[in-house]
Structures are given as structure tokens and as C-alpha cells.
Amino acid sequence: MSSAFNVFTQSDCGNLDFEKGNTQNWTKFGDVELVNRQEFDYYGNFPLALSGNYSVRLGKTSSPITNSPNHTQISRSILVNESNKNLIYGYAIVLLGYPHTEDEASYVKLQITNSFGDSVPCTEYTVFAQSEVGNGFLESDKDPASNYDGECCFPIFYQPWKMNAIDLSPYIGQTLTITITSDWCVYDVDWGYAYVDFYCSEDIFTQYYDCNSNSFFINGIEGFSDYLWSGPQILTGQGTNSISTSQDGTYNMTLSNPNTSCPDVNLSYDFSSHNSPKSVQSNFTFENPICENELVKFTNLSTAIPPILNYFWDFGDGIQSTQISPTHIYPSIGSYDVTLIVENLVSCFDTLVKQIEIDSILKLDIGTDLFHCDDEWLTIKIKNPGTSNSFLWSTGEKGKSIETQNSGFYFVNSLDVCASSDTIRITEDPAFFGEIPNVFTPNSDAINNLYFIESQDVVKFNLEIVNRWGELVYKTDNPEFQWDGNSKELPLKDGVYFYKLFYQLSCQEFIRNKNGFVTIVR
């Protein structure tokens, strides 16, 4: 296997790699901009980040026009430890190809200094603008451009991403400062800019077992121009970032330093076939318990080296999916076998089957909308509580029923997972029974001459009025009656009389009764 796969896990590294999506912890000067891997450089058509999602761009083609300095710089300090002792970085450059000398040309420079400001040996590296193809530079297929002074027209050269590794292990426990500088030519007329990215991971190496070739593989970090491996047994992959072997032992990977005056970087890895994971491992989770006709979310936790190429889901009800983490609705209760098959880039497969239980939904029923009248108390009951005893009403009550005398909407939820809610509306009925007068003046002056009770939708009515001796003086079963104060067509004397009243409105279930007195004043 000679292909290189990026299988390493990015770590935070204190945002050394800009993967927080910002330049936090970095000091900036000039045109420094965070850029995204999903975008491509206009002149070189290479992605704007080397690893992860983000990198930074130093400089632009139009800095003087925007009144920004041509000299751009970004720097930060790091405490060297085991996780970052192998400092791996990449750079890409785009420069106007005016034929300057190295001392005059646009350039990009990386430098690492100690706490005294002295350069750490073999960590200073400078790339100058080229005016021809070579030394890693290519000519852009975009139209030639003028410099800021207006002189026309010069080809544009670019160097796509190139990586370098620095061994900082002698400086573990010390604080070092990384500084990257991009600048135009010394005359500030020929422009150039650069991209810089860092790779942060404790796992410079990974290993796995390939099911197809029955071989073990050791992967080193990808992206370097050449690799030199040594170890007990190298079957394939010499010169690439990935070798195959079947023998345990220590393997060394040598990475060339672009600065030819400095030693190459040598990294070692202790390989044991007993520690090699399967090249692909299928795994997933789902919500539980799960209800019929509700959306189920499956979370894919599968892993693979090299990365996963395809997913195949079978939900056990005749429906399939190829999404990474799909959702699905089961329309019927029961048990279903959910199958996930994962295939990686070298066509290794792994299958996992898990059983899922779909429960029925309790559809609560509290009846149809109701009317209430005359401050009557109503009882709202759950007609089908089933075996559940966990309910929550909109009033805050938790029983199987509530009582109310107010209009409005009322709803109830079951606290069980698989249960619906139900809502009822209580409306005030137009039926009513007004206040019963306690005095009237039947003296023919057209004011309060008649005794009556205002009401509406009365279905039963019986009124009896007696004098102080209990003798009946008036009786009616007409709720729309109007009494003139006479008995047997003769006016009654002034005084106090007593009534007994029985009535029922159309919105009431029971007959109500009232007793009281009425005074006649002529």
C-alpha cells in the first residue's frame, strides 16, 4: 500500500494550529487573515489550509492601496513538552516574479528564538521570490500582473504547500517564540504573500491491520516530499508516509530538512502487532426508549484506518440508508434489527447489528370542549390513563383529573416517554341567571313597578312567594314572568314577603334552589 491517508487526530495545542477558528494566543502585525481549507488560492489553486480547517494568510497583493503595511508578521510563544516537541509546520507562497536578487526579493521567513532572543539552531528558514520555475516554484496560469509601481507585466509564481519538521526535544520545559514574517520586495513595489499552518498531534504515527492484504501498516504524518524508513522489516511503502510490515520492533522515519545545512528530522516508533486495531470498526448508538411514528436519531461512532468510504444502514423494516448518521421513523411497534455495515478506503468491512424496541404511544383523551356557566365547577378527567400515573396538567397539577370554574384552554401531558398530550377548551355558556331583586315599588309611577329576574336559556323554573304567615300569594313556572305585586288581582300591602325558587340553566346538570325575601313598597 503506497497511498497516503490523513488519519491523525488534531489536538488543541493551545490554538497553535488555528483550529479554534481564530488567531487566539497569536500576536499579529499587518495583513494577517484567518482562512478556510474549503477555499482555494486564486493563483495556485491549492487549498488554503494544510491540515484541519484553518490556516493564516500573511500579506496581500494590494496592501499599499488599503494603507496597510507590506511587512506582515505573526508570532507566539509555546512551552515545549512531549506533545509538541516535534514541531511540524507547512507554508505556501504566492509572489510576483520580478527578477530581483535574494536580498531585494519578496520573502517569507520562519524563526524560532529562545527566552534570550537567540535563534534556535536550524529553525530559521527563509524562502525568496522566484522569477522562474524551479526550487519548488510553479508558474501560475493566471494572466501576468504589474507591480505596485505600475511596471508591466511579470509572471506570478507560487509554491504549494510544503512541510517541515523541527525536533525541539532538547528544549522540553523551555519557552520558545515562533515568528513568521512575510514582506514585499525592498522597494515595496513587487508583492508577495504566504500561508502558514501548523500540525498539532501527539500521534505522529498510527498503525492498523488491513483485512484484505492480511498486512500490518505503520503510518507517519503525511505531506512531506520524501520519506526514508528503516526497521526490522519493510515490505512495501519505502519513500512514502505508509509502510507495511509483519515484524515487531522499532521503526525510524527520516524527514528531510528543507534547510540543507541542517540535519534531517528522525522520528522513531515502537511497533507491536498486538496493538494494531482492526482497520474498520462499526459502531452506533440510538435513543431509547423509542416511540412509533417519532423520529429516531442514530449516531455513528464507527472508526477506520484508512478513513471510512461507505456506510450502509438497514433499519430492519425494509428501509435502508447510506447517510453517516441517519434518522428514521418506525410506523409500527415491535422489535427491529438495525444493521450498520462500514467500508473503508481499502475495501475492508465491518458489520454491527443492534436490536431496537419501538413502543406504542398512549394517546391521551380528556374529552371534547365544554361550556360552563354561573361560576359552575367542572371536572376534567383523563378517560384513558392506561397504566400510567405520571401526568402534568397546564395548571401544574399531576393527578388523573382537575377541577376548574374558569374559561380557557387546558392540556395534559403524560410524563411517560411514549405518550401524547390532549387539550380541551372551556367556554362560558351564554346561559345565565341574574340577581334576584329584594325590593320593588308597584305604585304605577313607571319606575321599578314590576318584579322579575333577568335570565337566559332557563330549562326549568318554579317560583313561590308567601306572606309572613306562609300563605301563598304568587306562583309561576315562567322564567320570563313579571309580577305586579297583586294577589288574586288585588294589591298586596306594603311589607316583607318570602320566596322559594328552583331553576336549572341549559349548561347545568342539576336543579338549583334559592330562598330569600322581597319587600313591597308602594
Helices and strands as residue ranges (DSSP letters): G 13-15, E 27-29, E 32-36, E 54-58, E 72-79, E 86-96, E 107-113, E 125-128, E 138-139, E 156-167, G 169-171, E 175-183, E 192-199, E 205-210, E 215-220, E 227-230, E 242-245, E 249-255, E 265-271, G 273-275, E 280-281, E 284-286, E 290-291, E 295-300, E 303-304, E 308-314, E 320-321, E 327-329, E 334-344, E 349-359, E 370-372, E 378-381, E 391-393, E 401-404, E 408-414, E 421-428, E 432-433, E 439-440, E 455-456, E 458-466, E 472-476, E 486-487, E 490-491, E 495-505, E 512-520
